[in-house]
Amino acid sequence: MSGMQLSWQPGFSLSRKPVKRSRARRTRLGALGHADGPQKFEFVAEHPVRSQRGYCGGVEPTLGYEAGSKTDDSSLPLAHCSTTEHPAASDSPGTLFDQAAREIISSVGAPHHSLSDSALVGDGGSDLEALYRTTDPYTRSNAIQCTSLYPPELTNHHMQASEGGDMGHGAFCVGAGLAAVSELHIVLRSPTSVPPSILYSSLSRRFQPILDRYNREFCKIPLTANLRRNPFQYHTDLGMKPMFLVHAVMSLAGHHIESTSTLVHRHAALQLLRESLTTCSNMGQGYSMLDTIIILFSLDETQSALGNWRTHIMGAFGLVEAYGGIDKWITSARTQVQIGLLTWWDAITSLVNREDCIFPYAYFEAAVSNQNDQEWDYFSLCGCPPSLVEIVMQLARLGAEKRKASSLRYVNFDTTVILELERSLESWHYVSPEAAFQDEESLQQDLDSMHCSEAWRNGLLLYIHRMFQWEPGSSIPMHILCRARVVMDHVVACRDEGMMSRQALLPLFFAGCELRDLSSRRRILQLCSDWNERTRYYMFGTTIPLLKEVWAEQEAKGFENVWWGQIVDRQHSSDGHSPLQVRLCFG
């Protein structure tokens, strides 16, 4: 490593030059002496030592050196040293991110690929794929996924069981990944009078203002309403904060403040999480791992609707199964809402792509049966009422069965269940709670909830028609076109301030694929553009080119010959060279 850089001036950091001291008369002292005895100086290594492993917040090694003792600077295990300080009032979150970029790269190793600003936008997670190429991959026959983030012990749990593997706690050992910063405290004796000062004991404490802002603002963006148990929240009550969780939160927060170090934090989170997933651990760290997976999922949603969603979901499912299964994780409200969110993401991704869900239906049933409305509810989580969420879960599985049956010559799909679900949706109506009529604001909120719920109800009816009833070449019934217009009207009717309507992105996509009216199409594109800009979740922007592609295909081949499923399948095949499955997610 390069030589040390020592600062003898309080308030100095590597990003700013020290202030020149004014000349002052000094008492003549010996080389080691001082009028009042020797004074201590403490220096902190701002660059981490790669050999250190563990959690931030742990006790770091302290080495003491007496001034005048024989030491060789080249033997000190650090790249740069400087006194640490509290961030100045003018320090912006982006500045703090940029100051840490070199530290993080030194900690986990610089990625072997270029981390450009567009590394994640619209490419289905190129950073995940690049990380897969730079690490030693796990290979196994018949593996569903090859990914560096989640090892096969997690992503192929069902295959482990078939091979007689044990997915209990024995599959993991205690160990924590690389620490993002390892601070080496060096005590020097010097004749000067600067008082000792070490104000940051870990990277998480250094970035505490950003982490606090994340909890106040950024973690609430994906939700319909505030929840007591926010699944995206960074839990400050954890005794030991794993660095993969800190980096994941910093990466998502960095996206919202447009930091140049966002992808560096993401790379660090992925590397450290993978190391921890393949080493031993305890239940407490398992909670942190699930927190990290959920935050990384949300981070990828900020980049594009096209991503490696099934990779995240399979990793989460393998983690839960490895630590006791649903019965173990459903015992607290914190993990209940996380299981509820994961099963929702799983169902929505499967619904659009017409593929099997990863989480068994029993997971959803357990989350619903243990749900406490005072802690969380599905509508506040995703904008869809619980009774309709149940239909989404069933339709997602039926859609996968229908697609499989269509590829087999002698298999007929039974539509009895579909007809029952269709009748349930047609007879469903929104019921306002008693608290909706306390004042005007509560009334307005209830009306927004009704419009969002009705958009989902009609959107699911559109899905049933296209997936289970429509035949290529047949015309679209007028009642289907009417439902498409109704979906758009309900979404538009929601107030702009709360943006509750953004939770109905998937029904709006279904409706947009059915409407030929140019004015309606422009209105839908404008809604997606507004949501994209105001939330900074760019999955909304990804919907725009998808709709345009559907419309262009309908114009070229005829409206009765094209549906959205063909465009979705084309997105899958467009990235066939990747070992990671690229899919669309609208929720």
Secondary structure as UniProt FT lines:
FT   TURN            10..11
FT   TURN            14..15
FT   TURN            35..36
FT   STRAND          39..45
FT   TURN            50..51
FT   STRAND          62..64
FT   TURN            67..68
FT   HELIX           73..75
FT   STRAND          81..82
FT   TURN            89..90
FT   HELIX           93..108
FT   TURN            117..118
FT   TURN            121..122
FT   HELIX           126..134
FT   TURN            141..142
FT   HELIX           152..155
FT   HELIX           157..162
FT   TURN            163..164
FT   HELIX           169..171
FT   STRAND          185..190
FT   HELIX           203..206
FT   HELIX           208..216
FT   HELIX           218..220
FT   TURN            221..222
FT   TURN            231..232
FT   TURN            236..237
FT   HELIX           243..256
FT   TURN            257..258
FT   TURN            260..261
FT   HELIX           262..277
FT   HELIX           283..301
FT   TURN            302..303
FT   STRAND          306..307
FT   HELIX           309..322
FT   TURN            323..324
FT   HELIX           326..329
FT   TURN            330..331
FT   HELIX           333..353
FT   HELIX           361..369
FT   TURN            373..375
FT   HELIX           378..382
FT   HELIX           386..406
FT   TURN            409..410
FT   HELIX           416..427
FT   HELIX           434..437
FT   HELIX           440..464
FT   HELIX           465..469
FT   TURN            472..473
FT   HELIX           478..493
FT   TURN            496..498
FT   HELIX           500..504
FT   HELIX           505..512
FT   TURN            513..514
FT   HELIX           518..535
FT   HELIX           539..557
FT   HELIX           559..561
FT   HELIX           564..573
FT   TURN            574..577
FT   STRAND          583..584
//
